[in-house]
Amino acid sequence: MKTARQPGLWAWLKACLLPSRPIASSERQQALALIAAIDAGGLPLNPARVNQIARNLGLEVSRKASVEHTVARIRAALARGQA
């Protein structure tokens, strides 16, 4: 006997588990995506991720540095064309 599935269950699972857009691969793309998200009103929830993006750009970042300071340094690095 077949069990009735809820309509759209597969679509819901697919939307939740699979990314709908490609993941930024390069360090510069990740930094640009972070800055774009912040400019759109988002808040970085994971300071370790922000620090990792900054380190990938070649910046030295203290674990104790504030997220705002790190984001400002990422913006400056992108403006300089360092990344």
C-alpha positions as CSV (number, residue, x, y, z in Angstrom):
1,M,0.0,0.0,0.0
2,K,1.4,3.4,-1.0
3,T,1.4,6.2,1.5
4,A,0.2,9.6,0.5
5,R,3.0,12.2,0.4
6,Q,2.3,15.8,1.1
7,P,2.4,17.8,-2.1
8,G,5.6,19.8,-2.4
9,L,7.5,17.9,0.1
10,W,10.3,17.1,-2.3
11,A,10.5,20.7,-3.4
12,W,10.6,21.9,0.2
13,L,13.4,19.5,1.0
14,K,15.3,20.4,-2.1
15,A,15.0,24.1,-1.3
16,C,16.2,23.6,2.3
17,L,19.1,21.3,1.6
18,L,20.5,22.4,-1.7
19,P,21.8,25.9,-2.3
20,S,19.9,27.8,-4.8
21,R,22.8,29.9,-6.0
22,P,26.4,29.1,-6.5
23,I,28.7,29.4,-3.6
24,A,31.4,32.2,-3.9
25,S,34.6,30.4,-4.5
26,S,37.4,33.0,-4.6
27,E,38.5,35.0,-1.6
28,R,37.5,38.3,-3.4
29,Q,34.1,37.0,-4.3
30,Q,33.5,35.9,-0.6
31,A,34.6,39.4,0.6
32,L,32.4,41.1,-2.0
33,A,29.4,39.0,-1.0
34,L,30.0,39.8,2.7
35,I,30.1,43.5,2.0
36,A,27.1,43.4,-0.2
37,A,25.1,41.5,2.4
38,I,26.1,44.1,5.1
39,D,25.2,47.0,2.8
40,A,21.8,45.4,2.2
41,G,21.1,45.5,5.9
42,G,22.4,42.2,7.0
43,L,24.4,41.6,10.1
44,P,27.4,39.2,10.2
45,L,26.4,36.6,12.8
46,N,29.6,34.6,12.8
47,P,32.7,36.7,13.7
48,A,35.0,33.7,13.0
49,R,33.7,33.6,9.4
50,V,34.4,37.3,8.9
51,N,37.9,36.9,10.3
52,Q,38.5,33.9,8.0
53,I,37.4,36.0,5.0
54,A,39.8,38.8,6.1
55,R,42.7,36.3,6.5
56,N,42.0,34.8,3.1
57,L,42.5,38.3,1.7
58,G,45.9,38.4,3.4
59,L,45.0,40.6,6.4
60,E,46.2,39.8,9.9
61,V,43.2,39.7,12.2
62,S,43.2,39.3,16.0
63,R,40.6,37.0,17.4
64,K,39.7,39.8,19.8
65,A,39.1,42.4,17.0
66,S,35.6,43.7,16.7
67,V,33.6,42.6,13.6
68,E,33.0,46.3,12.7
69,H,36.8,46.9,12.6
70,T,37.4,43.8,10.6
71,V,34.7,44.7,8.1
72,A,36.2,48.2,7.7
73,R,39.6,46.6,7.0
74,I,38.0,44.2,4.4
75,R,36.4,47.3,2.7
76,A,39.7,49.1,2.6
77,A,41.5,46.0,1.2
78,L,38.8,45.7,-1.5
79,A,39.1,49.5,-2.3
80,R,42.9,49.2,-2.6
81,G,42.5,46.3,-5.0
82,Q,44.6,44.2,-2.7
83,A,42.4,41.2,-3.1
